[in-house]
Amino acid sequence: MGTTLLSLLALTAFAADPVVEVRPLAGESLSGRLKELSASSAVIATATGEQQIATAKLMWLQWSAPVAAEKPPTDKATTWIDLRDGSRLAATSYAASDGKAQIIIGSRPPIEIPTRAIHAVRFRQQPPELAGQWREITSSQATGDMIVLRKTSMRTVEQGDNEPRTVTEQALDQLEGTLSIVTDDSVQFEIDGEKVPVAREKLEGLVYYHPGKRDVAAPICRLIEASGSTWLLRDLQLAGNRLSVTTSGGVSLDLPVTMISKLDFSVGNVAFLSDLEADSGAGEISLSLQPAAMSYKFGRVFQVRSRPPLGADSFRIAGHKFDNGLSLHSPVKLVYRVPEGFRKFIAVAGVDDSIVAPGRFNLIITGDGKELARHVFNADQPREAIPLELDLTAVRRISISLEAAGGQDIGDQLDLCEARFTK
């Protein structure tokens, strides 16, 4: 009776602590209480004991939904800030003076960031056409700070026999100068030697000029806040229920774990094939059977896709659903350069459940010309998800080939799910 009571008390205490879901690069996921966390390792207290995992072996670490939502942001973001290290902040307030910016995110106290770490600040939501213009402006080669304004114009469109129609158009324009003081109401901007106050309500945003390229440390993970802000981190340390972090650009801050949704370690540990461009191979072939007047090209069937097969809404092999993958059709040969520092190739291969009549084909993977894996697929085999884990130590390039084994067939299709290079 006493032993049972102690066990129940231990389980109750365990359940009361914040629970995290941990996805390693390889192997099964696990859940438990995050006991320790640093740039090099995490210690998870599970129901069966403590487990220590090197962060270099992690895909991601995610707090359970109730914890991440314990203190949801009460204010919606009104300002979006891009840091030079790639971090992106969704803020409710932005002000700056004397080379320092004061930023408020949600209901937290203000944080201070040097303006030398800031690339751009946007004050307004944008439709797609203005978002494209904003990207062009913020990536342009400027010779000074910029203020960006949204201009509205009206023009008349003739409609033949119908009455002319008046349309309203918006576009972004920028001015170069020097930014100084930014308040909730205005921005002090010097242009041609004259200091001009510009009302914030007239501005689309600000772009800070930095004369030289700033070296930043390679991130070990991406911290995703429940508010939508994301920070690229080079260091982190758990202390109780707070996480002290340093961004790749050298910004230090302290966050309660209740504000954190996810720590994505894949940014430094994983390179998905769906995000990479192959050195060669696109899967396009010409077919003489294509009717000249047919608008839908047969060649689309043979293109490499980073989305599910044509007609399917998700990758699914033998009933298992996958969020990421490549859809391949024989004949195809893709060659990828192995990213520096990465030593494994991991994937799950199989015929998608949407394929009614699978064909006969071979999957062949080689590393620098040496065969690393070969699997034969045909209609007589049961559908199964085949795990692949290949050692790429000292391998510079791998090739992934599908070869027809019984004549070209429309069913020669393969899903290569969660295909990735890892360290």
Secondary structure, 3 states (H helix, E strand, C coil): CHHHHHHHHHHHHHHHCCEEEEEECCCCCEEEEEEEEECCEEEEEECCEEEEEEHHHEEEEEECHHHHCCCCCCCCCCEEEEECCCCEEEECEEEEECCEEEEECCCCCCEEEEHHHEEEEECCCCCHHHHHHHHHHHCCCCCCEEEEEEEEEEEEEEECCEEEEEEEEEEEEEEEEEEEEECCCEEEEEECCEEEEEEHHHEEEEECCCCCCCCCCCCCEEEEECCCCEEEEEEEEEECCEEEEEECCCCEEEEEHHHEEEEECHHHHEEEHHHCCCCECCCCCCCCCCCCCCCCCHHHHHCCECCCCCCCCCEEECCEEECCEEEEECCEEEEEECCCCCCEEEEEEECCCCCCCCCCEEEEEEECCEEEEEEEECCCCCCCCEEEEEECCCCCEEEEEEEECCCCCCCCEEEEEEEEEEC
